[in-house]
Amino acid sequence: MTLKTTELAWRNGDRNLLTDAAVEITRTGTTIRGQGLDVRMAEESAVIAKSVRVVITDRNKANLAFFPRGGS
């Protein structure tokens, strides 16, 4: 997985990655773009705030998961 953005903040105490900037997340078969990102590591939660667009280029390899799951 690759995450691209112009700015990214890490809050160590909360284990959060945050940005209000545009983001692009790519992995094999999938590209996700939007504005703003809040990743909460402890909760294994990731939210893109607005203007979300998902492009699936390979349905057989598409994966929307931000956090890997065991056994997959």
N, C-alpha and C positions, 0 to 999 in steps of 0.2 A: 504494500500500500504506500502511496505517496500523497503527502499533504502539502499544498502550496498556498501561501498567503503572504501578504506584505508585512504583517505584524502578528506576533503571538506572545501572549503572556502566560506564565506558569505561576500558579499559587501553590507553593509547596505544602503549606499546612492543610489546605483543602484538597490537594492533588487534582487541581483543575487546570486545563488549558483553555484560554479564552481569547477571542478576537471579535471585533466589530467589522473587520475588513472582509473583502471578498475572499472566498475559499474555493479550492478545487481539490477534490479527493479522487484519486485514480487507483484502480487495481485492475487486474486482468478482466476484461469484458465489461467494465463499468466505469463511468465518470460521473461524479456528483459535483455540482457547482451551486453556490449560494452566497448569502451575505450573513456574516456573523457565525460564530461557532462556540459552543460551550461543551467541553468534554469533561465529564466527571469520572475520573479513573476508578475511585472506590465503588461507585455505583454501576460501572461499566455502561455509562450512558453518554450519548453524543447527540446534540441537537444543533441543526443549522437553523438560524433564526428566521430568514425570509428569502424570497426569490429563489427557491430551490428548483433545480433542474437536474434530472437524472437521465443519462443516456446509456443504454445498454447496447454494446456493440457485438457481444457474443453471448447469446442466451444460455449456452451450455456452460459458460465459465462465469457468468454474472454473479456478483456477490455484494450485497448491500451492507453486510455486517462490518461494523467498525472494530469490534473486539472479536478475536478468534475464539471459537468454541472448541472444546476438547473433542477428539474423535473425527474432526472434519479436516 
